[in-house]
Amino acid sequence: MIRCDRCKRHAVTYIRHANLHLCARHFIEYFERKVKYAIKKYNMIESGDKIAIALSGGKDSVTLTYVLHKFLSKRRDVEIFAITVDEGIEGYRPPTVKIAKKITSELGIEHVVVSFKEYFGMTLDEMVKLGDKKPCTYCGVFRKYLLNKIAREMGATKLATGHNLDDEVQTILLNFLQADIERLARLIPQRVQEGLVMRIKPFREVYERDVVVYGLLHNLPMDMNECPYSYFPVRAMVRDFIYDFEEKYPGRKYSIMRSFETLIPCLKQMFPQIRLNRCERCGEPTPKKVCQACVLLEELRRAKELKSKQTKS
């Protein structure tokens, strides 16, 4: 039996980059300390904040909801609530919406569920059949649109997402490989933009694996399934490369993150904050005259009309 390096109890996990075997108690302390470090480092939560949690029902967002409730439920100067976006993915989203409702009910957190069908007139499944864009293009644009819109309308000052260290370093390296430095600059924490609810990522300093272990130790309801539309060969290759590199050289995910953080001053200078406009059609913030959500909706509307004419003829 492998013992905890802190107290000699039975170890439940091994933190490879730190060469630490930890029991349940000391792992929970380790994990929560990492999350608190990230929150403090980037000043993510302040007195007077009303925090919206993007709760999909997956492992990361469920664990994030539990952790933020544990940290903040006794504070009178901070409020939290959850938003779940139902994209309309048959066989995948309904179970996670059920999980989201379960965890918020158990914790006593206000919970709002919004859907693509309700706001855009069609589900993601229907969009994919109609349009010529990748599923994640529609999902990414419309999901961000709804999360920001609902969070802002409910008075949120921050929008918390469950992105972990693995998610962040994959995106950082992917943007480097694609020479998309402007998109890389968007990852800079705490960039205030007019009309947008500031996003915070309390899990950006913890491994995906540790998020899962923490959730399991607390018996949280979690869905481990991947979205049926998540088939990006390039991102998958980057993910696998980082995993292999981390396996041979533990701690390299942190190295990638620290390298990015070193570049932040340069990125801010290269890509200064731009002033956003209000979309001419829907009024949501956008750097252009018409936001990307409205552009995609117009394309889908035309595709639907064309399909309808072809069917009639």
N, C-alpha and C positions, 0 to 999 in steps of 0.2 A: 504493500500500500504506500502510495506517494503522499508525503506529509506537506502541510502548508509551511512555507518558509518563515511565516510570521508567528505561528502559534502551535505548530505540530499537529493540528487537527487534519482530518482527511482532506486532501486537496481536490477541488472540483474542476480546476482549469489551470492551464499553463500559459503565462504571458511570455511568449518566446523572446520578443525583443528586449525584455527586461530580465530574462532568465529567472522568472518568479513562478513558483507553484503557490496557489492561493486557495484557501478554503472558501466556503460560501460567504461568510461574514467579511473576510478581508478582501475578497474580490468585489463585493458590493461597495465597500468603502473606497477601494481603488477606482472603480468605475465612476462613482458619484463625484469623487475628487477631480477626475479628469473633466467631467461635464462642468463642474463649478469653475474650474480653471478657465475653460473656454468662454463661459459666460462672463467672467470677470475680465479676462484678457481683452475682449472686444466690447465690453460694456453693453452686453446684449439686453439686460433687463434693468430697468430703472424704476424708481418710485413714481407711481402714477400711471404706469403702463397698463394697457389692456391688451393681452396677448391672445391672438387667434392661433390655434394649432391646426396645421394642415393634417387632418387625420384620415388616411386612406383605409386603415384597417390592416395594413401590412405590419411586419415585425418592427420596423424602425419607428413608424408613427405611433403605434400602440405603446411601445416602450417609452417614447418621448412624452406622450401624454401622461403616463404613469409617473415618470420622473419629475416633470414640471409641476404636477399636482402635489407630489411629495415635497418639493422644494418651496412651493408658493401658496399652498392651501391655507396656511396659517397667517399669511401676510395680508393685512387689510389695505395696503397701499398698491396692490397689484391684483388684477383680475385675469382669469383665463377662460376661454371657451374654445370649442372645436368646430371645424368646418370639414364636412366630407363632401367631395365631389363625385357624383355617380355618373361616369362617362357613358355608361350603357354598353358594357362588354359582357355579352351573354356567357354565363357559366363561370365568370371570374369575379366580376364586381359585386354581385348580390351577397356572396358569403362574407366579403370584407366589410360591406356596409353593415351587415348584421353584427360583426365583431366590433365595429366602431360604436354602434349603438349600445352594445353590451358593456364595453369598458367605460364609456361616458356615464351610463346609468349607474354602474357600480361605484364610480368615483364622485358622482353628483355634479358633473360638469355640464354646463349648457352646451347643446349640440345642434348644429344646423346641417341639414342634408340638402344639397342642391344638385340638379341634374342637367346634363346637356340637352335632354329632350325638353325639359321645362323652359330653358333659356334660349336654346338655338333651334328648337323644333325637330331635332333628330338626334339619334344616339350616335356614338362613335362608330359602332358597327355599320350603321346606315351611311355615315360619312365616308367610310372606307370603300364601300361599294359604289358610291356615287362619284367621288373625286379621284384625282390622279396623284395626290400627294401621299407620302408615307404616313401610316397610322400615327406615329409619334409626332408628326408635324401638327396634325389636327389636335391631338390630345394635349401636347405641350402648350400650344397657343391658347386653346379654349380653357384648359384647366387653370393656367396662370391667370387668365382673364377673370374667371369666376372667383378664384381665391382672393384676388386683390379687391375686386368689386364688393364682394360680400363682407370681407374683413373691414374695408373702409366704411361701408354703410352701417356696420355694427359698432363703429367707433374704435376699432383696433388701432393701436399705435405700433404694434409689431406683429409679424406673421412668422411663426416658428415652423420650420420644416425638419424632417427626420434625416436629412443628408448626413452620412457618417464620413469618417476619414477615407474609406475606400471609394465612396462616391466622388468625393472632392478630388482626390489625386488622379482618378481615372479621367475626370473632366479636364484637369490641369494639363496632363500629358497629352490627351487627345487634341486639345486646342493648340498645343505646341506642334504636334505632328502635322496638323492641318494648316499651320501658319495663320491661325485665326486669333491674333493677339488682342484684337478689339473685344472679342467674346471672352477671352481670358480675363480681361480687365473687369468684366462684369462680375467676376467672382470675388472681387475685393469686398470684404465685410463692411457693413455699415455705410454704404453709399446712399445718402438721402436723395430721393427724386420726387419732385412735386407730383402729387396725385397717386403715388405708389406707397403702399404700406411697407415699411422697412422690413426686410427679411432677416431672420436670425437662424443660425444653425448650431444649436447647443451640442450636437454630437460630432462636430467637425474634428475633434481631437481623439475620438474613440473608434477602434476597429469595428467593422461590421460583425465580426465573430463575437466580440465582447457584448455587442448590443443583444445578440441572440442569447448568449449565456445569461445575461442579466434578466432578460424576459422570461427565460425558462425557470430560473431560480425563484421568480416571483409568480410563477404559474399564470402568466398573462396570456390571454387568448390571442394567438397570432396565426396568420396565414403565411406559409412559407412558399406558396406557389408564385411563379413568375407570370407576368402579363403575357397572354398569347401573342401580342403584337411586338414583344421585345426581342426582335431578331436583327440586331445591328452588327454585321460582321466586323467592322472596324473597331467599334467600342469593345466587342467581345475579345478581339485580339489584344487590345491595350490592357483590358482587365486581366487576361490570362498571363500576359507578360509581367505585369506588376505582381501578380500572385507568385509566379515562379521566382522573380527577383527577390521578393520578400522572404520566400522560403529559404533561399540560399544565403541572403544577407538580411537578417531580421532588423527591422527599424527603418527600412528604406522608404516606406510610405511616409513616415515623418520627414525624411530627408527631402522628398518631393514637395511636401507642404511647406517646409522651412525655406526651400529655394524660391517658391512662389512668393512667400511673405517678404523675402529680401527684395524682390522685384516690384513690390507694391508702389513705392515712391516713384519709380520710373513709369509704371503703368498709369498712375494718376496724372503724371505730367504729359504723357503721350496721348491719353484719352481723357481729357477733363470732362467734368460733369456737364451734360448738355441740358438745356431747358426743354421740357416736354410741352407739347401742345395738347389740346383737347380734340379728340377724334370728331370730325365734322358730322359723323353719322350717329355715334353712340355716346360721345362725351367722355370716353375713357382716355387716360393719358397715353400719348404716343409721340415718338420723335418725328412722325410724318403727319400729313393732313388726315389720312385715314388709317386707323389701326389695323394690325395684321388680322385680328379676329374678324373684323368687318370685311376685309379683302377676301378671306377664305370663305366666309358666309355667302358673299356675292358669287364666288366661283361655284359653290355647291348649289346655290339657287338656280344658276344658269344650267348646271349639269342636270338638275332635277327636271327643269322645264324641257330640256332637250330630250331626256329619256321619256318624258311623258308624251311628247309629240311623236317620237319614234314608235312608242307603244300603240298610240291611236292610229297611226298610219299603217 
